[in-house]
Amino acid sequence: MDRLTNVVAEQNCAGCNLCALACSFFNTEERVFNPSKAFIQIERKDGQNSFAVSFKEDCLDCGTCAEYCHYGVLSAE
């Protein structure tokens, strides 16, 4: 099955975690701003000034992360 939320420009990721903060607030029972509880993960690539974007298996595929990404990294279609 295709994902609703897709990574379209990972090279644009600034590592700001706004996507993960929004995900953790809107999609967890605790409603907290905590990237470790988000279904999207942003990690710095080793030895580089760039970031890897991935989704946990239990991602709800709601598109919230794409809505709050200000760098055009994500697309919800």
Secondary structure, 3 states (H helix, E strand, C coil): CCCCEEECCHHHCCCCCHHHHHHHHHCCCCCCCCHHHCCEEEEECCCCCCEEEEECCCCCCCCHHHHHCCCCCEEEC
